[in-house]
């Protein structure tokens, strides 16, 4: 529902970009498709990462659940001579992977396979991209599975709080619906024709970003790209869509009478990842709220005598809308006290930076680098993210040096220049008690948050 950049995943993909590759280069296939090639000598796997720009989430005339269902159905619903479900069985038999993941502004595709299965893998995927059958029975299965998943998520009281926050930030824009997926029956009402229309608009050559990684030369990589995109139409060039956001400070209490617990959440805006300093952000979020030694966990457990955790993470709604989120369960009777404790701890952290041994704070990133440095999928993903952020893809080789260069001074500069102040946060409480947050805008339906000031 949202692009969640968890600390572990961010570390994994950032650090993997320092893999033992001999080179990263920008290439053009024989059919004219631009792509990046990551040569990884002696690597046993080939990985292809693709990002198709998408505007589906911004169109109010469309059902924003369609890309989620379509992404599940496209490679499983059959195509040409392949029956429904056959592609997935063949992938498993070849120890290969092929999957699609929609976000608000891109549709991501991932292929991982061994070189001996290259021809069959590319033939299967190309057939499904060009002319998917979208079997009705598999569509029904995809709808049912996804509806059950979203229903389970929405049973949590804190989910309602986050939905209220999205109403406050995005208002009635279609992107809010695309993230929350909360319109009645929108998943169950996805039709085969809608998925077919989405697929026709989603898979084209215009504007696509491609990365190929493995033990490959340029000729071999050209063959992979052109086989994958054989007879795929050019498509239309998509222009950027402006998204209006409101991150002005607010105090919102989402009253959920049947909730079994309360949740206290702070949301503040961060700069887009394309502006850099992602390593600093990971270290700062880790120190602030990742684990029992973190600033927020210690503040809550010590000053409130609480046995539950309180954490921090980084979340992206689009590639330009990136958030710092502080959140955790809280006893209703301690909400106001907890708010002050967390604000004070965050204010001191923002002013002073992380305490303790900086090298120890960096250690998980270094260890992750060692584990992931030979992984073609991680490498290709990291380069793709750099391409989408319009950063130098060759910087992938210098991440270890960049990590070493991070200092207490650079962390403090990042905090003061880019992290929100304690007074900049939107505060959202979900609780069965409507009186637990002082001076709050109390709401009983998520959309009411749009009117909170």
N, C-alpha and C positions, 0 to 999 in steps of 0.2 A: 504493500500500500504506500510505502514511502521508501525512498532510497536511504537506507540506514547505514552510515559509515561507522560501524563499530570499531573500537580501538583495535581489536585483534585483526580484523579484516584489513583495516587501513595499514597497519604495520606489515601484514603479509604481502599486500600488493605493492606497497611502496618499496619495501626492501627487496622484493624479488627482482626489481629492475636492475639490480647489481649482479645479475647472473653471469656465469662464465661464458658469455657470448663473445665472438670474435669481432662482431660489428653490428651496427644498426644503420640501415640506409633507406632512403626513400626511392622507390622504384615505380615504373609504369609498365603494366602488363601489355602483352601483344595487342589486346583489344582496346587499350587506352585507359584502363583503370589504374588510378594512383593507389599505392599501398606502401606500407613500411615492412621491411624484411629484417628480422632478427636472426642472424646466423648463430647457431649453437652447436658447435662441432661435437659429434658423437652422442648427441642427445637422442634417446630412443623414441621420442614422441614428436608429433607435429601438432601445432595449435594454430587455429585461425580465429581471430576475434574481429567482429564486425559491429559497427554502430550505424544504424539507419536513422537519420533525423525524422522526427514525428511531430505532427501537430494535432493528433487525435484528441489529446487531453485538453486542448484549448477551444474545441468546437462545441458550442452549446447545442447544436442540432444533433449531435451524435451521442450514443450510449457509451460512456467512458469505461464501462466494464468490458467492452468488446476486445481491446488488445490483450487483456489478461486471459480471457478464454481462448482467443485466437492463438496466443503464444503456446498454450498447452495443446491445442488441437492441431496446429499446422503440421508438425512432424509426426503426429500419431494418427491422423485421420485419413491416411492413404493418398496416393497420387499415381496416375498412369497405371502401370502394371503392378504397383505395390498396393496390397490390401491394407485396410485399416489395422494399425498396430504392428504391421510387418517391419517398418523402419526401426521401431524401438527394439524389436526382437533381434534384428540384425546388428544394431549398435551394440547390444549386450553381447552377442556372439563374437563380435570383433573386439571386445573390450574397448569400445569407443564411446564418445559422448557427443551429443548434439542437442542443444537446447536454446530457447529464446527467452529473453527477459525484457518486458516492457517497463520503461520509466516514463515520467511525464514528458520528456523532450527527446528521448531516443528509444529505439528498439535495439537491444543488444543480442547478438548471436554468437555462440561459442561452439567450435568443433575441436575435439581432441581425438587423435587417432595415431596408430602406428603406420609407418610408411607403406608396409605391405598391403594395408587396407585402403590406401588413398583413393584409388580409382572407384571402388565400390562406394565408399563413403561419400565422395563428391557427387557421384551419379544419383544416389538416393536423395541427398539434400537438395540438389539442383531441381530434381523432379518435383519435390514438394514445394519449393519456392515458386516454381513456374506455374504449376497447375495442381494445386492441392484439391483433393476430393472432399475433404471436410465431412467425413462420414457422420450422419445424423446421430447414430447411436453413441459414437465417441464424443460428439458435441454434448449430448445429454449427460454423459459421464463427466466431462470437463466442467459443465455448469454445476452439477451436483457437488462435485468435490470442492470447487472453489467457493460455492455458496456456503458449504459447511465450514470451510476454513474461516471465512470472513465472519460468519455467525459466531463461531467460537471466540474469535478475537473481540468481537463487539460485546460479549457478555461481561467483560471486565469494566469496572467503573472508571479506571484510569483511561481506557479507550475513549469514553465519552468526554473526558476532560480534554484529550488531545483533539478530538473532533471539534469541540467548542473553540479551542485555540485556532484551528484552521478557519473557522467561520470568522473569527476576529481578524485574522491576517489576510485572508483572500476574499472574504465576503461571498457574493453570489457567482463569482467567476467559475467557469467549468472546471478549471484545474483543481478546485477544492473537492468537487465531486470525484474527480479522477483519483485523488489521493485517499479520500475517506470511503468511497464506494458505499454510500449510505442512503441512496435513493431507493424507495421501496421497489422490490422485485427487479431491480436493474440487471442483476446477474441472471436470474431465472428467465428473463425476457430476451436475452441475447439470441439472435436468430442466425441460421446458416447464411442467409443473404448478407447480413451485417458483417459477419466474419469474412465472407468472400470479398466484400467491398473493402474492408480494412486490409486484407492481404494484398489486394491488387494495388492499393496505394502505398503500402508499407515497404514492399520489396522492389527496389529499383536501383539504378546505378548512380543517379544524380545525387551528389552530396554525401555518398556513403564513405565511411572511414574504415580502412581494413589494415590489419596487422597479421603477418604470417611469421611464425617462429618455429625453428627446428634445425636439424642438420641438413640444410638446403642451400643450393646455389640459386642464383637469380632465375635461371631457366626453369628450374623445378618449381620455384615459387610462382613464376608467371603462369605455369601450367595449372597450378592449384587455383589461383584467382580466376582465371578464365574458364576453367571447368565449373567452378562454383557459380559463376555469373553468366553461364551460357544461356543466351536467349532471354535474359532478364531485361525488361524494358528500361529505357533511360529515365522515365518519370519526370515529374516537375521539380523545379528548383524551389525549395521551401525558404521563405524569408523568416527572419527572426520574429518571434511573437513576444510582445512586451507583457509582462505580468505585473499588475499593481499589487503592492503589499503594504500592510500597515503594521509595523512593529512598535508603535507607540506604547509606552508603559500602561498596563491595565491590571486590574485585580478582579479576577473572575472566580466565582464559586459555582461549580456545577453541582446542583443538588440532585443526588441520586438516592432516593429514600430507601431502596432495597439493597444498596451497596453494603458489603460486609466490612469494608475498610475505607480509609481515606488516603488520598495521594496528594502530595505537594510538589508542584512542578514550576520551574523557572525556565523561560524561553527567551533567548536573546540572539540577535543577528550577528553572523560572522561574515568576513569577506569571502568571495568565491575562491575556490581552490586554484583557479588559473592565476591568481595574484601571488601564488607561492606561499612559502612558510608552512607547508603541510607537516613537515617534521616537527617544527616547533609546536604546532597545534596538537599533534598526537602526544607529545611529551607533556604538554600543559594539561590536556584533558585527562591523561593517565594520572598525573600527580594530583589533580583536583578531585577526581572522583572514580578511580578504578581500583577497587580492592580495599582491604581493611586498613592499609597504611595511608590511604589517601586523605586529603585535607577534609573533605566533606564527611566521609565515613567517621573519621575520628571526632569531628566536631559534634555530629549527631549522637554518636555512641557515648561520648564523654560528658557533654553538657546536658544532654537530655536523658542520659541513662537508657538509651534505646538499644534494643537487641537486633534491630533490623538495619539493613544497609541503606546508604544513600549515595547515588552515583552521578557521573557526568558523562556525556557522550556528544558526538557530533552527528547531525542529521542533515541530509539535503533533500529538499522538495523538488528543486530543479538544479541545474549546474550553476545557476546564479543565486539561488536562494538556499543559503547554508546556515544552520542554526547550532548554537550551543544550548544543550538541554541538561538541566539539573533536575533530577526527579527521584522519588522514592516513596514508599509507604510511610504513613505517619498516624499516630494516635490522634483522633479528632480533638481531644482536649489539649493537645500540645501544638496544634497548627500555628497559632500566633507566635508562641515562643520559638518554635522551630524556624519560622520565617526569619526572625531576627538573628538567630544563631547562624543560619546559613548565609544570610546577607553579610554578617560580620566576618565570617570565615572567608567568604568569597572576596570581600573588599580587601582584607589583609593579604590574601593570596595574590590578587591583582596588583597590589602595591609592591609586595616583596618578592614575588615569584616563588618557585618551588624551593622548599628547604631540603636539607639532606644532601646526599652524595649524587651529583649529577651523572656521574658515570654509571652508577647503579640504576638510575632512572632510564638511562639509554640501553642498558643491557638487554632487555627483551627484544628491542629492534635488532641488535647485533646478532642475537641468537637466532632470531627468525630469518635473518639474512643467510645464515649458515644452512638452515634447514631447507629454504626455498630457492636457493640460488641455481639449482639445476632444473627447475620446473618450467617447461615451455609455456604452459597455460598462464602461469603467474607473470612470466616475462611479457608475453604478448598483451595481457590485460594492462599491465603497467604502462606499456608504450602507447596503447590505445587511449588511456586516460590522459597521458601527456599530449597526445595529438588533439584530443577534444578541448583541452585547456590551452591549446596553441602554445605549448612550451617546447623547448628544444628536446627532441626525443633522445639525443645523445647524452643528455644529463643523467640518463638511467645508469650509466657506468660510474658516475661520481657520487652516488647517494651515500656510500659509506663515508667518503670524505666530507660530504655536506653534514652528515650526522656528527662527525667528530668536530666540525666547526661550530656546531650549536653550543652556545655559552650561556652562562647565567645572564649576561648582559643582553644577548639577543632574545632570550625568553622574556625578560622584563620589558624589552622594547615591544615585543609582539603583544604582550598583555595590555600595555598602556595604549598602544596605537590601534589595536584591532579587536580586542575583546570588549564586550559591553560592560558598562559600569553596573554596580548593584542596583542603581535606580533606573536602568534602562530595560530591565526584564519585564516581560508579561508574566504575571503570576496566576497560575490556574490551580485551583483545588477541586478535587472530586470528593464528595463526602455525603453520608446520609444525614449529616447535621448541617442545616442551612445557615447556622450562625457562627461557624468556627473561624471564618476569616474576616478580620476587622476591615471595615470600609470597602467591602467587596460589592461588585455587581453580581447579584444572585440571580441565577437562571435555572430554569427547569427543563429547557430544551436547548440543544446545542446551537441552533441557528440564532438564538437570542444574543449570543456573544457578539454578533455583528454590530449590535447597538450599544455595547459596553464602551464607556469612555474613560 
